[in-house]
Amino acid sequence: MNAIVFDHVSKHYGDVLAVDDLSLAIEPGNTVALLGPNGAGKSTSINLLLGLLKPTAGTVTVHGRSPDTAVKAGEMGAMLQNGALIPELSVRELVDLVRRLYPRPLGLDEILKLADLTELAGRRANKLSGGQSQRVRFALAIAGAPRILLLDEPTAAMDVESRLRFWAGMHDYAAGGRTVLFATHYLEEADEHSDRVVVIAKGRLAADGTAAEIKAGAGGHTVSFALGDQPVAGLDRLPGVTAVEVDAGTAVLHTTDTDATLAGLFRGTTLDVRDLKLSGADLEAAFLALTRES
Ligand SMILES: Nc1ncnc2c1ncn2[C@@H]1O[C@H](COP(=O)(O)OP(=O)(O)OP(=O)(O)O)[C@@H](O)[C@H]1O
């Protein structure tokens, strides 16, 4: 059974259509990045999954049940964009308080270790930096050992070092076969820390696959070289080439298969090829292309 299913889900806020006929299924044990620009509908989708919002149309299910039922059963943990911490409590007291609310929580020391809070356990919540507070929110999200973990832009306030440690904790947590869905605008994070990237734009699904598939699907590979005044004829018939541009003596071949295009260029033509440059679509180019299209 799928861990998460969106079946033709739409969500309106008055006139604003935040989620538009979204269908998506996530298998248990996957780590999925929900990638999209501001206002794409990422937070709305997470709130729908938590049962905090109800769809205007369609259904959301978690392990085949309603989000409300799954939340009550302690199956989901969430780290949302903000959430106040009780200022007078120490990190240890706060985490322990929350873990005791669940039937089968993780051990206190294990939670502190996963969230990289062992050294900060005695610190009061009102004395934490923004990034440290985020780590406490992560600790609270995993305290009940949820099978599904939802993270809404989890690294927003973190510096580079904190991000690295945070992702290490997330991977350790996910390693036990748990499902993780995280929202981000950071392309590198989606690329590095997920098995699958779901791109949404204007509430609609724009792409779905591994980061490598999304890059390949954008078809942005080019082979360019100095053509000078040699003839351009025939370049568009080379294997893989989808378009040819010539500008100021430089030929740019857009291709779906760089290897085949190069083989054709060197074996199938007598051109003098100099200043050869290859470029592949990076995730950023793919992301911009996809979110512009939709
Ligand atoms: N409570 C609300 N009332 C009205 N419109 C809302 C509300 N919450 C969100 N929206 C609108 O719904 C759309 C989707 O917002 P959402 O917060 O889900 O996007 P997001 O992808 O999480 O954005 P961000 O990356 O900026 O956090 C936006 O156009 C937003 O302005």
The ligand as a MOL file (V3000), in Angstrom:
LIG
                    3D

  0  0  0     0  0            999 V3000
M  V30 BEGIN CTAB
M  V30 COUNTS 31 33 0 0 0
M  V30 BEGIN ATOM
M  V30 1 N -4.5730 31.0770 4.0760 0
M  V30 2 C -4.4820 31.4740 2.8070 0
M  V30 3 N -5.4190 32.2760 2.2590 0
M  V30 4 C -5.3520 32.6600 0.9730 0
M  V30 5 N -4.4000 32.2780 0.1140 0
M  V30 6 C -3.4260 31.4790 0.5910 0
M  V30 7 C -3.4100 31.0320 1.9560 0
M  V30 8 N -2.3350 30.2490 2.1300 0
M  V30 9 C -1.7060 30.1960 0.9380 0
M  V30 10 N -2.3530 30.9500 0.0210 0
M  V30 11 C -1.9820 31.0960 -1.4040 0
M  V30 12 O -1.9590 29.8120 -1.9750 0
M  V30 13 C -0.8770 29.6730 -2.8830 0
M  V30 14 C 0.0260 28.5190 -2.4420 0
M  V30 15 O 0.6390 28.8570 -1.2160 0
M  V30 16 P 1.5960 27.8570 -0.4160 0
M  V30 17 O 1.9330 28.5120 0.8740 0
M  V30 18 O 0.9820 26.5070 -0.3750 0
M  V30 19 O 2.8650 27.8220 -1.3880 0
M  V30 20 P 4.3630 27.3380 -1.1000 0
M  V30 21 O 4.7660 26.5580 -2.3120 0
M  V30 22 O 4.4630 26.6520 0.2120 0
M  V30 23 O 5.1360 28.7210 -1.0690 0
M  V30 24 P 6.4900 29.1690 -0.2910 0
M  V30 25 O 7.6150 28.4730 -0.9860 0
M  V30 26 O 6.5090 30.6480 -0.5300 0
M  V30 27 O 6.3450 28.7850 1.1530 0
M  V30 28 C -0.1860 31.0300 -2.9120 0
M  V30 29 O -0.7070 31.7470 -4.0090 0
M  V30 30 C -0.5930 31.6550 -1.5990 0
M  V30 31 O -0.6130 33.0620 -1.7040 0
M  V30 END ATOM
M  V30 BEGIN BOND
M  V30 1 1 1 2
M  V30 2 1 2 3
M  V30 3 2 2 7
M  V30 4 2 3 4
M  V30 5 1 4 5
M  V30 6 2 5 6
M  V30 7 1 6 7
M  V30 8 1 6 10
M  V30 9 1 7 8
M  V30 10 2 8 9
M  V30 11 1 9 10
M  V30 12 1 10 11
M  V30 13 1 11 12
M  V30 14 1 11 30
M  V30 15 1 12 13
M  V30 16 1 13 14
M  V30 17 1 13 28
M  V30 18 1 14 15
M  V30 19 1 15 16
M  V30 20 2 16 17
M  V30 21 1 16 18
M  V30 22 1 16 19
M  V30 23 1 19 20
M  V30 24 2 20 21
M  V30 25 1 20 22
M  V30 26 1 20 23
M  V30 27 1 23 24
M  V30 28 2 24 25
M  V30 29 1 24 26
M  V30 30 1 24 27
M  V30 31 1 28 29
M  V30 32 1 28 30
M  V30 33 1 30 31
M  V30 END BOND
M  V30 END CTAB
M  END
